[in-house]
């Protein structure tokens, strides 16, 4: 009898427990529904997925000093107040010293997705580097801070040589300069793999925003270039890797440079198959080209992008190892987009062109109209990893190119008015009766 009474009591207690838990769950659900609907019937944004525990512990604990040395609310706007920009948000430990030692500063720009390339750039370029970075909102800015901290911890060349500048879209300014801490062991051997792990945790909302809003590369190019402290600038994109020893070779060349006019020095750029090591010198690069493992940049995608460099003539020039002028650019055309070195008084990149299309070629075209002469240097070169194909280019690039084309008509007329010259007949053309008219 006693056993039966004990069993009944246990059963009654279990039923009561289930009822209590059920009531609590109902109340909790009602509370959550009330919270979701308190903004007028629309659910709030989906929470950002957490980072893996190792990365969370390494980068985002509380009450730690931020990576960037800045006030997030201070900065300067572009002319149309589309971007807020902050100069020298984080300065390399040797950036000032290198800027006094070298005559050329490498200026580059990047979004978070391609930032791993900065490791190889910094390892190859011994001079100062000015890097302009783009981030949208607290979420992406937090990931950017974590990755910059990782790069500076793992790669002394990045920590010592690079000065970072930031650009934020007007409608996605970070609310604060987030604290970051480095803990535990980091995988310093795989910067690209580490970055990919971070990128996996971007929210779907951020990815949709990035697809709809073009990347402001011309703003970033101007930001990087103007924060160089040297008299000359080598302006590149972050995935353009300089050949070994280029900074020191250029230093010797520039000290003997006798150019008294407007001169720009072109560095030939090649695509190289990702399966081979970085070519140690020009001879090795030419051998890779002979095996089909290297070719001029954009050769298959859009040949006119680099065609005026005359790669054949550059490859034939193997006269000496010191940096020297191989030849002059004699067949300049509007679509030419070389990576070049010049004094920091060249025309700026027009910031009306946002995204892809008419970004670099318009700036180089204005230099040509202004009277700049372009000379190709040897044996230095730059490399872009991967043999590109047209079918691999996303469709949104063509849409952005079409949008930027709308601004070009006004741009070319402004250049004609500014310099009173039209060497490529971009504005003026001849009518049937021999008269000159504007297009």
C-alpha positions as CSV (number, residue, x, y, z in Angstrom):
1,X,0.0,0.0,0.0
2,X,2.8,2.4,0.9
3,X,4.5,1.7,-2.4
4,X,1.3,2.6,-4.3
5,X,1.0,5.9,-2.4
6,X,4.6,6.8,-3.1
7,X,4.2,6.1,-6.8
8,X,1.1,8.3,-6.9
9,X,2.9,11.2,-5.3
10,X,5.8,10.9,-7.8
11,X,3.3,10.8,-10.7
12,X,1.4,13.8,-9.3
13,X,4.7,15.7,-9.0
14,X,5.6,14.9,-12.6
15,X,2.3,16.1,-13.9
16,X,2.5,19.3,-12.0
17,X,6.1,19.9,-13.3
18,X,4.9,19.4,-16.9
19,X,2.0,21.8,-16.4
20,X,4.3,24.4,-14.9
21,X,6.8,24.1,-17.8
22,X,4.0,24.4,-20.3
23,X,2.6,27.5,-18.7
24,X,6.1,29.1,-18.6
25,X,6.7,28.3,-22.3
26,X,3.3,29.9,-23.2
27,X,4.1,33.0,-21.3
28,X,7.6,33.3,-22.8
29,X,6.2,32.9,-26.3
30,X,3.7,35.7,-25.7
31,X,6.4,37.9,-24.4
32,X,8.5,37.3,-27.5
33,X,5.6,38.0,-29.7
34,X,5.0,41.2,-27.9
35,X,8.6,42.3,-28.4
36,X,8.6,41.4,-32.1
37,X,5.4,43.4,-32.7
38,X,6.2,46.4,-30.6
39,X,7.7,48.2,-33.6
40,X,4.5,48.4,-35.5
41,X,3.9,44.8,-36.6
42,X,7.3,44.2,-38.3
43,X,9.8,41.7,-36.9
44,X,13.2,43.1,-36.0
45,X,16.4,42.2,-37.9
46,X,17.7,38.6,-37.7
47,X,20.6,38.3,-35.2
48,X,24.1,38.1,-36.6
49,X,25.3,34.5,-36.4
50,X,28.1,34.2,-33.8
51,X,31.7,33.6,-34.7
52,X,33.2,30.2,-33.8
53,X,34.3,30.1,-30.2
54,X,38.1,30.3,-31.0
55,X,37.6,33.4,-33.1
56,X,35.1,34.9,-30.6
57,X,37.6,34.4,-27.8
58,X,40.5,35.8,-29.9
59,X,38.8,39.0,-31.1
60,X,35.7,40.1,-29.3
61,X,35.9,40.0,-25.5
62,X,34.8,43.1,-23.5
63,X,36.7,46.1,-22.1
64,X,39.7,45.8,-24.4
65,X,41.4,48.6,-26.3
66,X,40.2,49.0,-29.9
67,X,42.6,48.2,-32.8
68,X,42.2,51.5,-34.6
69,X,43.5,54.7,-32.9
70,X,40.7,57.1,-33.8
71,X,37.4,58.7,-32.8
72,X,34.7,57.0,-34.9
73,X,32.7,60.2,-35.1
74,X,35.4,62.4,-36.5
75,X,36.5,62.3,-40.1
76,X,35.9,64.1,-43.4
77,X,33.2,63.6,-46.0
78,X,33.6,63.3,-49.8
79,X,32.1,66.1,-51.9
80,X,28.7,64.4,-52.1
81,X,28.6,63.2,-48.5
82,X,28.4,59.6,-49.6
83,X,31.4,58.4,-47.5
84,X,32.9,59.4,-44.2
85,X,36.7,58.9,-44.3
86,X,39.3,58.7,-41.5
87,X,43.0,59.3,-42.3
88,X,45.7,57.3,-40.6
89,X,43.3,55.3,-38.4
90,X,46.2,53.0,-37.6
91,X,49.8,53.8,-38.5
92,X,52.5,51.2,-39.1
93,X,55.3,51.3,-36.5
94,X,57.9,52.2,-39.2
95,X,55.6,54.1,-41.7
96,X,57.0,57.5,-40.8
97,X,60.6,56.4,-40.9
98,X,60.1,54.5,-44.2
99,X,58.4,57.5,-45.7
100,X,61.6,59.5,-45.1
101,X,63.9,56.8,-46.4
102,X,62.0,56.0,-49.6
103,X,60.8,58.2,-52.5
104,X,57.9,56.0,-53.5
105,X,54.9,55.0,-51.4
106,X,52.7,52.1,-52.5
107,X,49.1,53.2,-52.2
108,X,46.4,50.6,-52.4
109,X,42.7,50.0,-51.5
110,X,40.6,47.0,-50.5
111,X,37.4,45.7,-49.1
112,X,37.5,43.0,-46.4
113,X,37.1,40.2,-49.0
114,X,40.5,40.7,-50.7
115,X,42.5,41.9,-47.7
116,X,44.5,38.7,-47.4
117,X,46.6,39.9,-50.4
118,X,48.1,42.6,-48.3
119,X,50.3,40.0,-46.7
120,X,52.2,39.3,-49.9
121,X,52.2,43.0,-50.9
122,X,53.8,44.0,-47.6
123,X,56.4,41.1,-47.8
124,X,57.5,42.2,-51.3
125,X,57.4,46.0,-50.9
126,X,59.9,47.2,-48.4
127,X,58.8,50.9,-48.5
128,X,55.8,52.6,-46.9
129,X,52.3,51.4,-47.8
130,X,49.2,53.5,-47.6
131,X,46.0,51.3,-47.5
132,X,42.4,52.6,-47.7
133,X,39.8,50.1,-46.4
134,X,36.0,50.0,-46.8
135,X,33.6,48.7,-44.3
136,X,29.8,48.9,-43.9
137,X,28.3,49.2,-40.4
138,X,29.2,47.7,-37.0
139,X,29.1,44.1,-38.3
140,X,31.6,44.5,-41.1
141,X,33.8,47.0,-39.1
142,X,34.0,44.5,-36.3
143,X,35.2,41.7,-38.6
144,X,37.7,44.2,-40.3
145,X,39.2,45.1,-36.9
146,X,39.6,41.5,-36.0
147,X,41.4,40.7,-39.3
148,X,43.6,43.7,-39.1
149,X,44.6,42.7,-35.6
150,X,45.4,39.2,-36.9
151,X,47.5,40.6,-39.8
152,X,49.5,42.9,-37.5
153,X,50.1,40.1,-35.0
154,X,51.1,37.5,-37.5
155,X,53.0,39.5,-40.1
156,X,55.6,42.1,-39.0
157,X,55.8,43.6,-42.5
158,X,52.1,44.6,-42.2
159,X,52.5,45.9,-38.7
160,X,55.6,47.9,-39.6
161,X,54.9,49.3,-43.1
162,X,51.2,49.8,-43.5
163,X,49.2,52.9,-42.5
164,X,45.4,52.2,-42.6
165,X,42.7,54.7,-43.6
166,X,39.0,53.9,-43.4
167,X,35.9,54.8,-45.4
168,X,32.3,54.1,-44.3
169,X,29.1,54.7,-46.3
170,X,26.9,57.5,-45.0
171,X,24.0,55.2,-44.1
172,X,26.1,52.6,-42.4
173,X,28.5,54.4,-40.1
174,X,29.7,52.3,-37.2
175,X,28.2,53.3,-33.9
176,X,31.5,52.8,-32.0
177,X,35.1,51.8,-32.2
178,X,34.8,48.2,-31.1
179,X,37.2,46.7,-28.6
180,X,39.4,43.8,-29.8
181,X,41.6,41.4,-27.9
182,X,44.0,38.8,-29.2
183,X,44.0,35.5,-27.2
184,X,45.2,32.0,-27.7
185,X,46.9,30.5,-30.7
186,X,46.3,32.0,-34.2
187,X,46.9,30.2,-37.5
188,X,49.5,32.6,-39.0
189,X,50.2,30.3,-41.9
190,X,46.9,30.7,-43.8
191,X,45.8,34.4,-44.0
192,X,43.3,33.6,-46.7
193,X,41.8,30.7,-44.9
194,X,41.5,32.6,-41.7
195,X,39.7,35.4,-43.6
196,X,37.3,33.0,-45.2
197,X,36.3,31.7,-41.8
198,X,35.4,35.3,-40.8
199,X,33.5,36.0,-44.0
200,X,31.2,33.0,-43.4
201,X,29.7,34.8,-40.5
202,X,28.5,37.9,-42.3
203,X,24.7,38.2,-42.1
204,X,22.5,37.7,-45.1
205,X,21.3,41.3,-44.7
206,X,24.8,42.6,-45.1
207,X,25.5,40.5,-48.2
208,X,22.3,41.8,-49.8
209,X,23.3,45.4,-49.1
210,X,26.8,44.8,-50.6
211,X,25.3,43.4,-53.8
212,X,23.1,46.4,-54.3
213,X,25.6,49.1,-53.4
214,X,28.7,49.4,-55.7
215,X,32.2,49.5,-54.2
216,X,33.6,53.1,-54.1
217,X,37.0,52.3,-55.5
218,X,37.9,55.8,-56.8
219,X,37.2,57.3,-53.4
220,X,39.5,54.8,-51.8
221,X,42.2,55.3,-54.4
222,X,42.2,59.1,-53.7
223,X,42.2,58.4,-49.9
224,X,45.2,56.0,-50.1
225,X,47.2,58.2,-52.5
226,X,46.7,61.4,-50.6
227,X,47.8,59.9,-47.3
228,X,51.2,58.9,-48.7
229,X,54.0,61.0,-47.3
230,X,56.4,60.6,-50.2
231,X,56.9,62.7,-53.3
232,X,55.9,59.8,-55.6
233,X,53.1,57.3,-55.4
234,X,52.7,53.8,-56.9
235,X,48.9,53.3,-57.0
236,X,47.7,49.7,-57.2
237,X,44.8,47.5,-56.2
238,X,45.4,45.2,-53.2
239,X,45.6,42.1,-55.3
240,X,48.3,43.5,-57.5
241,X,51.6,42.0,-56.1
242,X,54.9,43.8,-56.7
243,X,58.0,41.9,-57.8
244,X,60.6,41.1,-55.2
245,X,62.9,44.0,-54.3
246,X,60.9,46.6,-56.4
247,X,61.0,49.4,-53.8
248,X,64.8,49.4,-53.5
249,X,65.2,49.1,-57.3
250,X,63.0,52.0,-57.9
251,X,64.8,54.1,-55.3
252,X,68.1,53.7,-57.3
253,X,66.2,54.6,-60.6
254,X,64.5,57.6,-59.2
255,X,67.7,59.1,-57.8
256,X,69.1,59.1,-61.4
257,X,65.8,60.1,-63.1
258,X,66.3,63.1,-65.4
259,X,62.7,63.6,-66.5
260,X,61.9,67.3,-66.4
261,X,58.4,67.1,-67.9
262,X,55.2,65.2,-66.8
263,X,56.3,61.6,-66.5
264,X,54.6,58.4,-65.4
265,X,56.4,55.1,-65.1
266,X,54.3,52.0,-66.0
267,X,54.9,48.7,-64.3
268,X,53.9,45.8,-66.5
269,X,51.2,43.5,-64.9
270,X,50.8,39.8,-65.6
271,X,48.3,37.2,-64.7
272,X,50.0,34.1,-63.2
273,X,48.5,30.6,-62.7
274,X,47.9,30.1,-59.0
275,X,49.6,26.6,-59.1
276,X,53.1,28.0,-59.5
277,X,55.3,30.0,-57.1
278,X,55.7,33.7,-57.5
279,X,58.3,34.4,-60.2
280,X,61.6,35.5,-58.6
281,X,62.6,37.7,-61.6
282,X,61.7,38.8,-65.1
283,X,63.4,35.8,-66.7
284,X,61.3,33.3,-64.7
285,X,58.1,35.3,-65.5
286,X,58.9,35.0,-69.2
287,X,59.5,31.3,-68.9
288,X,56.1,30.9,-67.2
289,X,54.5,32.8,-70.1
290,X,56.2,30.4,-72.6
291,X,54.6,27.5,-70.7
292,X,51.1,29.1,-70.8
293,X,51.2,29.7,-67.0
294,X,51.4,33.5,-67.3
295,X,50.1,36.2,-69.6
296,X,49.5,40.0,-69.7
297,X,46.8,41.2,-67.3
298,X,43.3,41.1,-68.7
299,X,44.6,39.6,-72.0
300,X,41.5,37.3,-72.4
301,X,39.0,39.4,-70.5
302,X,39.7,42.8,-72.1
303,X,42.9,43.1,-74.0
304,X,42.8,46.9,-74.4
305,X,43.1,47.3,-70.7
306,X,46.9,46.9,-70.8
307,X,47.6,46.7,-74.6
308,X,49.4,50.0,-74.9
309,X,52.1,48.7,-72.5
310,X,53.5,46.6,-75.4
311,X,54.4,43.5,-73.5
312,X,56.3,42.0,-76.4
313,X,58.8,44.8,-76.5
314,X,59.2,44.6,-72.7
315,X,59.9,40.9,-72.8
316,X,62.6,41.4,-75.5
317,X,64.4,44.0,-73.3
318,X,66.8,42.0,-71.1
319,X,69.6,44.4,-71.3
320,X,70.4,44.8,-67.6
321,X,69.1,44.0,-64.1
322,X,68.9,47.5,-62.8
323,X,65.6,49.3,-63.1
324,X,65.5,51.3,-66.3
325,X,63.2,52.6,-69.0
326,X,62.4,49.8,-71.5
327,X,60.5,52.0,-73.9
328,X,57.9,54.7,-74.1
329,X,54.1,54.2,-74.6
330,X,53.5,55.3,-78.2
331,X,50.0,53.9,-78.9
332,X,48.0,55.4,-76.0
333,X,44.3,54.7,-76.2
334,X,41.4,55.7,-74.0
335,X,40.8,52.3,-72.5
336,X,44.4,52.0,-71.2
337,X,44.6,51.3,-67.4
338,X,48.3,50.9,-66.4
339,X,49.6,50.7,-62.9
340,X,52.1,53.5,-62.7
341,X,54.4,55.6,-60.5
342,X,54.2,59.4,-60.7
343,X,54.5,62.5,-58.6
344,X,51.6,63.2,-56.3
345,X,50.2,66.0,-58.4
346,X,48.5,63.9,-61.0
347,X,44.7,64.5,-61.5
348,X,42.5,62.7,-58.9
349,X,40.2,59.8,-59.7
350,X,36.8,61.1,-60.5
351,X,34.5,60.0,-57.6
352,X,31.3,60.1,-59.7
353,X,32.4,56.8,-61.1
354,X,31.4,54.3,-58.4
355,X,31.8,50.5,-58.8
356,X,33.3,49.1,-62.0
357,X,33.7,50.8,-65.3
358,X,35.3,54.2,-66.3
359,X,37.2,54.3,-62.9
360,X,40.9,54.0,-63.7
361,X,40.8,54.7,-67.5
362,X,39.2,58.1,-67.1
363,X,42.0,59.2,-64.7
364,X,44.7,57.9,-66.9
365,X,43.0,59.6,-69.9
366,X,43.0,62.9,-68.1
367,X,46.7,62.5,-67.4
368,X,47.3,61.9,-71.1
369,X,45.3,65.0,-72.1
370,X,47.2,67.1,-69.5
371,X,50.5,66.2,-71.2
372,X,51.9,63.2,-69.2
373,X,54.2,60.8,-71.0
374,X,54.2,57.2,-70.1
375,X,57.4,55.1,-69.9
376,X,57.5,51.3,-69.2
377,X,60.1,50.2,-66.6
378,X,62.1,47.0,-66.7
379,X,62.8,44.4,-65.2
380,X,60.2,45.2,-62.4
381,X,56.7,43.8,-62.8
382,X,53.5,43.1,-60.9
383,X,51.4,39.9,-60.6
384,X,47.7,39.2,-60.3
385,X,47.0,35.7,-59.3
386,X,44.9,33.5,-61.5
387,X,44.3,33.3,-65.3
388,X,41.1,35.3,-65.9
389,X,38.3,34.4,-68.3
390,X,35.4,36.5,-69.4
391,X,32.8,33.9,-68.3
392,X,34.0,34.2,-64.8
393,X,33.1,37.8,-64.4
394,X,29.8,38.5,-62.6
395,X,26.9,40.1,-64.4
396,X,26.7,43.0,-62.0
397,X,30.0,44.4,-63.2
398,X,28.4,45.0,-66.6
399,X,25.4,46.8,-64.9
400,X,27.8,49.0,-63.0
401,X,29.8,49.7,-66.2
402,X,26.5,50.8,-67.9
403,X,25.6,53.1,-65.0
404,X,29.1,54.8,-65.0
405,X,28.9,55.3,-68.8
406,X,26.2,57.9,-68.1
407,X,28.7,60.1,-66.4
408,X,31.3,59.8,-69.0
409,X,29.8,62.3,-71.5
410,X,30.0,65.1,-69.0
411,X,33.4,64.0,-67.8
412,X,35.1,64.2,-71.2
413,X,33.6,67.6,-71.9
414,X,35.0,68.8,-68.5
415,X,38.4,67.5,-69.4
416,X,38.3,69.3,-72.8
417,X,37.3,72.6,-71.1
418,X,40.0,72.2,-68.5
419,X,42.9,71.6,-70.9
420,X,41.6,72.9,-74.2
421,X,42.9,69.7,-75.9
422,X,41.2,66.7,-77.4
423,X,44.1,64.4,-78.6
424,X,41.9,61.3,-79.0
425,X,39.0,63.2,-80.6
426,X,36.7,62.2,-77.7
427,X,34.7,65.5,-77.9
428,X,35.4,67.1,-81.3
429,X,34.7,65.4,-84.7
430,X,34.5,66.7,-88.3
431,X,31.3,67.1,-90.1
432,X,30.8,66.3,-93.8
433,X,31.4,69.9,-94.9
434,X,34.8,69.9,-93.1
435,X,33.6,71.9,-90.1
436,X,34.5,71.0,-86.5
437,X,31.7,70.2,-84.2
438,X,31.2,68.9,-80.7
439,X,29.9,65.4,-80.2
